[in-house]
Amino acid sequence: MVQNQSKPKESQYMTDEIHNGLASRVTNNRNPFLGYRDAQQWVKSEYGVDINYHTLRYHLIKHFGTKLKSPRKSHVKKDDQAAEAFFKTT
């Protein structure tokens, strides 16, 4: 007996308009999303649609290959001039 396998369905609120808006914002280097919560708030403010965090995260990863990036830690009292002098090669 063959059974139909159900696949995860896309959100009913994720329209082509929202997808295209996300695509333009994800590829924008001057004003990128700071995280998935930021993307969620942006969709709500721009389109008035409240999309679940996990749904939006899954959509962004699946279609745009996004991932969270965080900078390396730096000491609070780090002296930039001393670091520059240390790494200077002459």
FIKOLZA-1660 file (N, C-alpha, C; in steps of 0.1 Angstrom, whole numbers, plus 5000, padded with zeros to 4 digits):
% residues 90
   i   px   py   pz ch aa at
   1 5008 4988 5000  A  M  N
   1 5000 5000 5000  A  M CA
   1 5009 5012 5000  A  M  C
   2 5006 5022 4991  A  V  N
   2 5014 5034 4990  A  V CA
   2 5007 5045 4998  A  V  C
   3 5014 5052 5006  A  Q  N
   3 5009 5063 5014  A  Q CA
   3 5015 5076 5009  A  Q  C
   4 5007 5086 5009  A  N  N
   4 5013 5099 5005  A  N CA
   4 5021 5105 5017  A  N  C
   5 5033 5108 5015  A  Q  N
   5 5041 5114 5026  A  Q CA
   5 5038 5129 5026  A  Q  C
   6 5035 5134 5037  A  S  N
   6 5032 5148 5038  A  S CA
   6 5046 5156 5040  A  S  C
   7 5047 5166 5032  A  K  N
   7 5059 5174 5033  A  K CA
   7 5056 5187 5041  A  K  C
   8 5066 5193 5047  A  P  N
   8 5064 5205 5055  A  P CA
   8 5058 5216 5046  A  P  C
   9 5047 5221 5050  A  K  N
   9 5041 5231 5041  A  K CA
   9 5046 5245 5044  A  K  C
  10 5046 5253 5034  A  E  N
  10 5051 5267 5036  A  E CA
  10 5040 5275 5044  A  E  C
  11 5044 5285 5050  A  S  N
  11 5034 5294 5057  A  S CA
  11 5024 5300 5048  A  S  C
  12 5012 5300 5052  A  Q  N
  12 5002 5306 5043  A  Q CA
  12 5004 5321 5042  A  Q  C
  13 5012 5327 5051  A  Y  N
  13 5014 5342 5051  A  Y CA
  13 5026 5346 5043  A  Y  C
  14 5034 5336 5039  A  M  N
  14 5046 5339 5031  A  M CA
  14 5043 5340 5016  A  M  C
  15 5039 5352 5012  A  T  N
  15 5035 5355 4999  A  T CA
  15 5048 5358 4990  A  T  C
  16 5046 5359 4977  A  D  N
  16 5057 5362 4968  A  D CA
  16 5062 5376 4971  A  D  C
  17 5053 5385 4974  A  E  N
  17 5057 5399 4977  A  E CA
  17 5066 5399 4990  A  E  C
  18 5063 5392 5000  A  I  N
  18 5072 5391 5012  A  I CA
  18 5085 5384 5009  A  I  C
  19 5084 5373 5001  A  H  N
  19 5096 5366 4997  A  H CA
  19 5106 5375 4989  A  H  C
  20 5100 5383 4980  A  N  N
  20 5109 5392 4972  A  N CA
  20 5114 5403 4980  A  N  C
  21 5106 5408 4990  A  G  N
  21 5111 5419 4999  A  G CA
  21 5123 5413 5008  A  G  C
  22 5121 5401 5013  A  L  N
  22 5132 5395 5020  A  L CA
  22 5144 5393 5012  A  L  C
  23 5142 5389 4999  A  A  N
  23 5154 5386 4991  A  A CA
  23 5162 5399 4989  A  A  C
  24 5155 5410 4986  A  S  N
  24 5162 5423 4984  A  S CA
  24 5169 5428 4997  A  S  C
  25 5163 5425 5008  A  R  N
  25 5168 5430 5021  A  R CA
  25 5180 5421 5025  A  R  C
  26 5179 5408 5022  A  V  N
  26 5190 5398 5026  A  V CA
  26 5203 5401 5018  A  V  C
  27 5201 5405 5005  A  T  N
  27 5212 5407 4997  A  T CA
  27 5218 5422 4998  A  T  C
  28 5211 5430 5005  A  N  N
  28 5215 5444 5007  A  N CA
  28 5226 5445 5017  A  N  C
  29 5238 5449 5013  A  N  N
  29 5250 5450 5022  A  N CA
  29 5249 5462 5031  A  N  C
  30 5242 5472 5027  A  R  N
  30 5242 5485 5035  A  R CA
  30 5233 5484 5047  A  R  C
  31 5222 5476 5045  A  N  N
  31 5212 5476 5056  A  N CA
  31 5208 5461 5058  A  N  C
  32 5217 5453 5063  A  P  N
  32 5213 5439 5065  A  P CA
  32 5205 5436 5077  A  P  C
  33 5199 5425 5078  A  F  N
  33 5192 5420 5090  A  F CA
  33 5203 5418 5101  A  F  C
  34 5200 5421 5113  A  L  N
  34 5209 5418 5124  A  L CA
  34 5207 5405 5130  A  L  C
  35 5196 5398 5127  A  G  N
  35 5193 5385 5131  A  G CA
  35 5179 5381 5127  A  G  C
  36 5174 5369 5130  A  Y  N
  36 5161 5365 5126  A  Y CA
  36 5150 5372 5133  A  Y  C
  37 5152 5377 5145  A  R  N
  37 5142 5385 5152  A  R CA
  37 5140 5398 5145  A  R  C
  38 5151 5404 5140  A  D  N
  38 5151 5416 5133  A  D CA
  38 5143 5414 5120  A  D  C
  39 5145 5403 5113  A  A  N
  39 5138 5400 5101  A  A CA
  39 5123 5398 5104  A  A  C
  40 5120 5392 5115  A  Q  N
  40 5106 5390 5119  A  Q CA
  40 5099 5403 5122  A  Q  C
  41 5106 5412 5129  A  Q  N
  41 5100 5426 5131  A  Q CA
  41 5099 5434 5119  A  Q  C
  42 5109 5432 5109  A  W  N
  42 5108 5440 5097  A  W CA
  42 5096 5435 5088  A  W  C
  43 5093 5422 5088  A  V  N
  43 5082 5417 5080  A  V CA
  43 5069 5423 5087  A  V  C
  44 5068 5423 5100  A  K  N
  44 5056 5428 5107  A  K CA
  44 5054 5443 5104  A  K  C
  45 5065 5451 5104  A  S  N
  45 5064 5465 5102  A  S CA
  45 5061 5468 5088  A  S  C
  46 5067 5461 5078  A  E  N
  46 5065 5464 5064  A  E CA
  46 5052 5459 5058  A  E  C
  47 5049 5447 5062  A  Y  N
  47 5037 5440 5056  A  Y CA
  47 5026 5438 5065  A  Y  C
  48 5028 5440 5078  A  G  N
  48 5017 5439 5088  A  G CA
  48 5013 5424 5090  A  G  C
  49 5023 5415 5088  A  V  N
  49 5020 5401 5089  A  V CA
  49 5029 5396 5100  A  V  C
  50 5024 5389 5110  A  D  N
  50 5031 5383 5121  A  D CA
  50 5035 5368 5117  A  D  C
  51 5047 5366 5113  A  I  N
  51 5051 5352 5110  A  I CA
  51 5059 5346 5121  A  I  C
  52 5057 5334 5124  A  N  N
  52 5064 5326 5134  A  N CA
  52 5079 5327 5132  A  N  C
  53 5086 5329 5143  A  Y  N
  53 5101 5330 5142  A  Y CA
  53 5107 5318 5135  A  Y  C
  54 5103 5306 5139  A  H  N
  54 5109 5293 5133  A  H CA
  54 5105 5292 5119  A  H  C
  55 5093 5296 5115  A  T  N
  55 5089 5295 5101  A  T CA
  55 5098 5305 5092  A  T  C
  56 5099 5317 5097  A  L  N
  56 5107 5327 5090  A  L CA
  56 5122 5322 5089  A  L  C
  57 5127 5317 5100  A  R  N
  57 5141 5312 5100  A  R CA
  57 5143 5301 5090  A  R  C
  58 5134 5291 5090  A  Y  N
  58 5135 5280 5081  A  Y CA
  58 5134 5285 5066  A  Y  C
  59 5126 5295 5064  A  H  N
  59 5124 5300 5050  A  H CA
  59 5137 5307 5046  A  H  C
  60 5143 5315 5055  A  L  N
  60 5155 5323 5051  A  L CA
  60 5167 5313 5049  A  L  C
  61 5168 5303 5057  A  I  N
  61 5179 5293 5055  A  I CA
  61 5177 5285 5043  A  I  C
  62 5164 5281 5040  A  K  N
  62 5162 5272 5028  A  K CA
  62 5164 5280 5015  A  K  C
  63 5159 5292 5014  A  H  N
  63 5159 5299 5002  A  H CA
  63 5171 5308 5000  A  H  C
  64 5177 5313 5010  A  F  N
  64 5188 5323 5009  A  F CA
  64 5201 5318 5015  A  F  C
  65 5201 5307 5022  A  G  N
  65 5213 5301 5028  A  G CA
  65 5218 5310 5039  A  G  C
  66 5210 5317 5046  A  T  N
  66 5214 5326 5057  A  T CA
  66 5219 5318 5069  A  T  C
  67 5228 5324 5077  A  K  N
  67 5232 5318 5090  A  K CA
  67 5236 5330 5099  A  K  C
  68 5235 5327 5112  A  L  N
  68 5239 5337 5122  A  L CA
  68 5254 5339 5122  A  L  C
  69 5259 5351 5122  A  K  N
  69 5273 5354 5123  A  K CA
  69 5275 5363 5134  A  K  C
  70 5286 5361 5142  A  S  N
  70 5289 5369 5153  A  S CA
  70 5304 5372 5153  A  S  C
  71 5308 5384 5157  A  P  N
  71 5322 5387 5156  A  P CA
  71 5330 5380 5167  A  P  C
  72 5343 5379 5166  A  R  N
  72 5351 5373 5176  A  R CA
  72 5351 5383 5188  A  R  C
  73 5353 5378 5200  A  K  N
  73 5354 5386 5212  A  K CA
  73 5366 5394 5212  A  K  C
  74 5365 5406 5217  A  S  N
  74 5377 5415 5219  A  S CA
  74 5377 5420 5233  A  S  C
  75 5388 5422 5239  A  H  N
  75 5389 5426 5253  A  H CA
  75 5384 5441 5254  A  H  C
  76 5378 5444 5264  A  V  N
  76 5372 5458 5266  A  V CA
  76 5383 5468 5267  A  V  C
  77 5394 5465 5274  A  K  N
  77 5405 5474 5276  A  K CA
  77 5416 5473 5265  A  K  C
  78 5413 5467 5254  A  K  N
  78 5423 5465 5243  A  K CA
  78 5427 5479 5237  A  K  C
  79 5440 5481 5236  A  D  N
  79 5445 5493 5231  A  D CA
  79 5448 5491 5216  A  D  C
  80 5440 5498 5207  A  D  N
  80 5441 5496 5193  A  D CA
  80 5455 5500 5187  A  D  C
  81 5460 5511 5193  A  Q  N
  81 5474 5515 5188  A  Q CA
  81 5484 5505 5191  A  Q  C
  82 5484 5499 5203  A  A  N
  82 5493 5489 5207  A  A CA
  82 5492 5477 5198  A  A  C
  83 5480 5473 5195  A  A  N
  83 5478 5461 5186  A  A CA
  83 5483 5464 5172  A  A  C
  84 5481 5476 5168  A  E  N
  84 5485 5480 5154  A  E CA
  84 5501 5479 5154  A  E  C
  85 5507 5484 5164  A  A  N
  85 5522 5484 5165  A  A CA
  85 5527 5470 5166  A  A  C
  86 5520 5461 5173  A  F  N
  86 5524 5448 5174  A  F CA
  86 5524 5440 5161  A  F  C
  87 5513 5442 5153  A  F  N
  87 5511 5435 5141  A  F CA
  87 5519 5442 5129  A  F  C
  88 5525 5453 5131  A  K  N
  88 5532 5460 5121  A  K CA
  88 5544 5452 5117  A  K  C
  89 5545 5449 5104  A  T  N
  89 5557 5441 5099  A  T CA
  89 5566 5450 5092  A  T  C
  90 5578 5452 5097  A  T  N
  90 5588 5460 5090  A  T CA
  90 5602 5453 5090  A  T  C
% end
